Amino acid sequence: MEVDVELEGVEESLEALSDFVDAQETATKEALEYILRLMINDAKDNGNYIDRTGNLRNSLSINIKTMQEYTSDTDPEVIQSKVVSNEEPVIEVKGNNFKGVISVGMEYGIWVETSKGYSVITGTIDKFEPLIEKYFADRIKVSELDLVGAMDTQYSKFLKSKGLTDSQISDRIADKHAKYGG
């Protein structure tokens, strides 16, 4: 017995499904870009620290391609010249994974956050996380910050630049943890 089956409309259905997936990916990317714009504006407007040179606020970035770290002696004009590009969200897309980042470019930003107790970006992240999780629970995840780890890394780089050995660096970091917690 021979069965001859013809599937009508399959090609059109698959094309419509492909268009739907493309539209969903575009909408997710645009939503993430919008959220990042809101976040950088919030961080710049509501950071509860005094920014004497303007460098800390101007070093904030939501552009993965332009993010970089600046030393404390960087000329404010250099950082000011990057503000427009740093405020343009650039999202990294790999398959179904979308990655957007908000970062602080000044090397001392982590110290302002952790040892001084001010909010450079963590207050903004904490504020937006519930909204992101509420509306994008299946699409966007807010990664937790490891501020202590980031601070240890920066401190380690600084100490290495001063010629300390790995053992001396480990001891200094342990002393900091004992003194300040973490």
Buried (B, 14 or more C-beta within 10 A) or exposed (E): EEEEEEEEEEEEEEEEEEEEEEEEBEEBBEBBBEBBBBBBBBBBEEBEBEBEBEBBBBBBBBBBEBBEBBEEEBEEEEBBEBBEEBBBBBBEEEEEEBEBBBBBBBBBBBBBBBBEEBBBBBBBBEBBBEEBEEEBEEBBEBEEBEBBEBBBEBBBEEBEEEEBEEEEBBEBBEEBEEEEEB
